[in-house]
Amino acid sequence: MNSNKPYSRMDRVANQVLDILCGILTKNIDLSQLGFVTFTHVDISPDLRSAKVFYSVLGRKKTDEEINIEINKRRKAFKKYMSPELQLKSTPELRFYHDESFIYGEKINQMLKDAGIYGDDHDPEPS
């Protein structure tokens, strides 16, 4: 069967899960006591039964471990709100993970600045 869709079904479902979870986060589940939580990416298994949800936190009010525990405590609530909106036979089991990619990117930028390869354009050195 030749499909004209640019993404695989897993990618489409992962994007749909991400959109639904972001909506649930703003409307139904309050995590403001942890900081400003955003979901960044979803990896879904090929059988669509489990999903890894990656998040980042700005203005964190607790440690990474405490935040991870608190978010994962609400897995069932997220699944309950997501189930009616997701048109699948079964709703995927959710696991939440801290997204390290932003921290990694900042480390790379800092290393490039320290090496003199990448400088601040807004703060030129005097001649």
C-alpha positions as CSV (number, residue, x, y, z in Angstrom):
1,M,0.0,0.0,0.0
2,N,1.5,3.3,-1.1
3,S,0.8,6.2,1.3
4,N,1.0,9.8,0.2
5,K,1.2,11.0,3.8
6,P,4.5,12.7,4.6
7,Y,4.7,11.3,8.2
8,S,4.4,7.8,9.6
9,R,1.4,6.9,11.7
10,M,3.6,6.9,14.8
11,D,4.7,10.5,14.1
12,R,1.1,11.7,13.5
13,V,-0.1,10.1,16.7
14,A,2.9,11.4,18.7
15,N,2.1,15.0,17.4
16,Q,-1.6,14.5,18.3
17,V,-0.7,13.3,21.8
18,L,1.7,16.3,22.3
19,D,-1.1,18.7,21.3
20,I,-3.6,17.1,23.5
21,L,-1.3,17.0,26.5
22,C,-0.4,20.6,26.1
23,G,-4.1,21.5,26.1
24,I,-4.7,19.4,29.2
25,L,-1.8,21.1,30.9
26,T,-3.3,24.5,30.3
27,K,-6.9,23.6,31.0
28,N,-7.2,20.7,33.4
29,I,-4.0,20.0,35.4
30,D,-2.1,22.7,37.3
31,L,1.6,22.1,37.7
32,S,2.5,25.8,38.5
33,Q,3.8,24.8,41.9
34,L,6.7,23.2,40.1
35,G,7.5,26.1,37.8
36,F,6.5,26.7,34.2
37,V,6.2,23.2,32.7
38,T,6.0,22.7,28.9
39,F,5.9,19.4,27.0
40,T,8.5,19.4,24.2
41,H,8.4,16.1,22.5
42,V,6.6,12.7,22.5
43,D,8.1,9.4,21.4
44,I,5.5,6.7,20.9
45,S,6.1,3.0,20.6
46,P,5.4,1.2,17.3
47,D,2.4,-0.6,18.8
48,L,1.0,2.8,20.1
49,R,0.6,1.4,23.6
50,S,3.2,3.5,25.4
51,A,4.6,7.0,25.0
52,K,7.6,8.8,26.4
53,V,6.7,12.5,27.0
54,F,9.6,14.9,27.4
55,Y,9.1,18.2,29.4
56,S,11.1,21.2,30.3
57,V,10.6,23.5,33.3
58,L,11.4,27.3,33.4
59,G,11.6,29.0,36.8
60,R,11.8,25.7,38.6
61,K,10.6,25.7,42.2
62,K,11.8,22.2,43.1
63,T,14.7,19.9,42.2
64,D,14.6,17.9,38.9
65,E,13.9,14.6,40.8
66,E,11.0,16.2,42.8
67,I,9.5,17.6,39.6
68,N,9.8,14.3,37.8
69,I,8.1,12.5,40.7
70,E,5.3,15.0,40.8
71,I,4.6,14.9,37.1
72,N,4.7,11.1,36.9
73,K,2.2,11.0,39.9
74,R,-0.3,12.6,37.5
75,R,0.1,10.1,34.7
76,K,-3.4,8.6,35.3
77,A,-5.0,12.0,35.3
78,F,-3.3,13.0,32.0
79,K,-4.4,9.6,30.5
80,K,-8.0,10.1,31.7
81,Y,-8.3,13.6,30.1
82,M,-6.5,12.4,26.9
83,S,-8.6,9.3,26.3
84,P,-11.8,11.0,25.0
85,E,-9.8,13.2,22.6
86,L,-7.5,10.6,21.2
87,Q,-9.2,8.4,18.5
88,L,-7.3,5.1,19.2
89,K,-8.4,1.7,20.3
90,S,-6.4,2.1,23.5
91,T,-4.8,5.1,25.1
92,P,-1.0,4.9,25.4
93,E,0.6,4.6,28.9
94,L,2.5,7.8,29.6
95,R,5.9,8.2,31.1
96,F,7.3,11.6,31.7
97,Y,11.0,12.5,31.3
98,H,13.0,15.7,31.7
99,D,14.2,17.0,28.3
100,E,17.9,17.4,28.6
101,S,18.4,18.8,25.1
102,F,18.0,22.4,26.1
103,I,20.7,22.0,28.8
104,Y,22.9,20.2,26.4
105,G,22.5,23.0,23.8
106,E,23.4,25.6,26.4
107,K,26.5,23.7,27.3
108,I,27.6,23.5,23.6
109,N,26.9,27.3,23.2
110,Q,29.0,28.1,26.3
111,M,31.9,25.9,25.1
112,L,31.8,27.6,21.7
113,K,31.9,31.0,23.4
114,D,34.7,29.9,25.7
115,A,36.7,28.7,22.7
116,G,36.2,32.0,20.9
117,I,34.4,30.4,18.0
118,Y,31.0,31.8,18.9
119,G,30.8,35.3,20.3
120,D,28.1,37.7,21.4
121,D,27.1,39.9,18.5
122,H,25.5,42.5,20.8
123,D,28.7,43.1,22.8
124,P,31.5,43.8,20.4
125,E,35.1,44.2,21.7
126,P,36.5,47.7,21.6
127,S,39.3,48.3,19.1
